[in-house]
Amino acid sequence: MDTARIVWVGRHPLDAGMRAVHPGVVVVPLEPLQVLSFSDVTRLAGGVPDVVVYSDKSGPPPLSGLERYPCLTVFYCVDSHIHDWYPDYARAFDLCAVSLKDHLPRFASRLGSERVMWLPPFPRLEDRPLPAARIHDVIFVGKVDPVLTPGRHAFLAELRSLLPGLHVTGGNYRELFPTARLALNVAEGGDLNFRVFEALACGACLLTPEVGHGQAGLFTPGEHLFTYPAMDVRAVVSLTAELLADAPRRERVAAAGEALVRSRHRPEHRARALVDFIQGHAPFERLIARRLATAASLFSQVLRPLYLHWAEALRPAPEAAVYLEMGRGGGRA
């Protein structure tokens, strides 16, 4: 396994961690709506892979002939809170790593628990505390759109009316978080999102909603971060007032949160866990043979319905024809 050629399809912050812990990783970027066959992956990677990892791009299924890939296949799944079809799609892979812990049973019921692992979020490799003057009381950095993030948009609008010191912005969170005494996170989908880890890695004193997905097992509220009931404006206003009056407490919790992320939750920690999970299934021939033996049913029961759905959903875009052809059984292996 140490010499296995792993091809990582689709750029993601974890690919940097993978390259750091496993020299055999080759990254193949994935463009929006791009579909790759096994021969495409091999050509773009510059050689035949032992393992193909599809890194979730939150879009249509991008791998043509997936059920017949002759190497081990792994689905790194992040956005299962957005795409209900992901657990079924995972059936076409040999292994699956899931970001949201509470969704593990959905995947285990399709693949079996031994073929699924929890791989929590993490910060980016370059996330570190930066010096800056603290000019804001509270900052939120992220997308705020009444159509794409309606819950977040309404929540922040109400919070702004009650909390004049709130600064809502987009941009480079790594540079912006150090400018505030408190950093606010809002989880639109109730997910344990990457921003929790990014903020802590940047040394922010974080206010984040109470969510499941293992958050309480990774961080202790009041010790590493502060939590509030999701979308509870009054709770955030009260907690903010309390913390703005206690700088030593803010600084102590921010330092503890940053230290914990640095010691346990960096990209290299997640990459090592994923590589160990993959390695634990070596030799891979048994898993590959089992998938190939059921390739026809995987196509008819799982992949064909997905392809035909996307053929309809993507009309009139030209990519619709690609998915229609895949649904008819014309996808290339």
Secondary structure, DSSP 4 states (H G I P E B T S, - for coil): -TT--EEEES--THHHHHHHH-TTEEEE---TT--B-HHHHHHHHTS--SEEEEE--SSS--BTTGGG-SSEEEEEE--TTT-TTHHHHHTTSSEEEES-GGGHHHHHHHH-GGGEEE------TT---------EEEEEES---TTTSHHHHHHHHHHHHH-TTEEEE-S-HHHHGGGEEEEE---TTS---HHHHHHHHTT--EEEE---TTHHHH--BTTTBEEE-TT-HHHHHHHHHHHHT-HHHHHHHHHHHHHHHHHH-SHHHHHHHHHHHHHTT-STHHHHHHHHHTHHHHIIIIIHHHHHHHHHHTTTSTHHHHHHHIIIII---
